Amino acid sequence: MECRSNCGACCIAPSISGPLPGMPHGKAAGEPCLHLLDDLRCALFGKPERPAVCGTFKAMADVCGTGQAEALWLIAELESATC
């Protein structure tokens, strides 16, 4: 599955406990990443400073659902189940 345009759910819904460029304490679940652009693309995509946790995320139907709203919900559910 390819990432869908104008989604960004993976940059919003999950918490990231490790440091990110400009976010030394990571980010909370539901908080948009500092590097999420207005068109919901990652400003660090393809750059060496992109965190490994972000680079290993792969779009999959069971995580991304059928659209952004479902992806936000699914990732939030996974987040709450693993906390």
MIKOLPA-262869 format. One record per residue: residue in three letters; z, y, x of N, C-alpha, C in turn. Coordinates in steps of 0.05 Angstrom, whole numbers, plus 5000, padded with zeros to 4 digits. Layout:
// MIKOLPA-262869
ALAZYXZYXZYX
...
// end
This chain:
// MIKOLPA-262869
MET500049765017500050005000500050255018
GLU498550445011498450705024500450895011
CYS501551075027503251285015501551444996
ARG502751524973501251684954501651984960
SER499552134955499752424959501752554941
ASN502952764949504752924933507152764923
CYS508252594940510652434932513052524947
GLY513252444972515552524989518252404982
ALA518252204964520752084955522351964979
CYS520951854998522251735022523451945040
CYS522752195036523852415051526052575036
ILE526452475011528452614994530752424986
ALA530052194975532052014963534051884982
PRO533151775004535151635021536851815038
SER539251715045540851855065539851765092
ILE540151925112539451855140541951925156
SER543251725167545751775181545451865209
GLY543151815221542751905249541552185250
PRO541652305273540552575276537552585273
LEU536652805261533852875259533453145273
PRO531053195282530653465294531353685274
GLY533253855282534154075265536253995245
MET536853735244538953625226540653435242
PRO542453545259543853375278545753165265
HIS546453215240548253035226546752855206
GLY544152845208542552695188542252855162
LYS541752705141541552835115542752655093
ALA543652785072544852655050542752545031
ALA543352335016541552234996540952454975
GLY538452474968537652684949537052954961
GLU537652984986537053235000534353215014
PRO532553405008529953395022530253435052
CYS528753285067528753315096527753595103
LEU528853705123528053965133525053975140
HIS523853745147521053735156519153665133
LEU520053655108518353605086516853865079
LEU514253845081512554085075512254135046
ASP511254365038510954435010509154244995
ASP507254115010505453924997506553634998
LEU509153615005510653375007509753175028
ARG508653285049507953125073510053185095
CYS510253005114512153035136510953195158
ALA512253415167511353575189511453435215
LEU513053215217513453065242511652815243
PHE510152765222508552515222506652515246
GLY506752285260505052255283506052385309
LYS508352515308509452645331511652475343
PRO512052495370514052325383516852385374
GLU517452625364520152695356520852585328
ARG518852465314519452345288521452125292
PRO523652125277525651915280524551635275
ALA525551435289524651165286525051065258
VAL527251135245527851045218525651135199
CYS524451365203522351465187519751315193
GLY519251265218516851125227516750835218
THR519050715213519050435205518850395175
PHE519150615159518850595130515950535123
LYS515550335107512850265097512850285067
ALA510850415057510450435028509950155016
MET511550084996511249824982511649874952
ALA510249724936510449764907513349734897
ASP514949554908517649514898519549734906
VAL518749904924520350134932519150394921
CYS516450414921515150654913514350664884
GLY514350444870513750444842510950544836
THR510750674813508050764804507651064807
GLY509751204815509551494818512051604831
GLN512151864836514351984850516951954835
ALA517051994809519551964794520651684796
GLU518951484794519951214797520851154826
ALA519351254845520151214873522851344879
LEU523251584869525851714873528151544861
TRP527651444837529651274824530151014839
LEU527950874847528250624861529650654888
ILE528950854903530250904929533150984925
ALA533751144905536451214899538150964891
GLU536950784876538350534869538850364893
LEU536950344911537350194936539450324953
GLU539450594953541450744969544250684958
SER544650694932547350644921548150354924
ALA546350174924546949884928547749824956
THR547049984975547549935003549750105015
CYS550950274999553150455009555850325006
// end
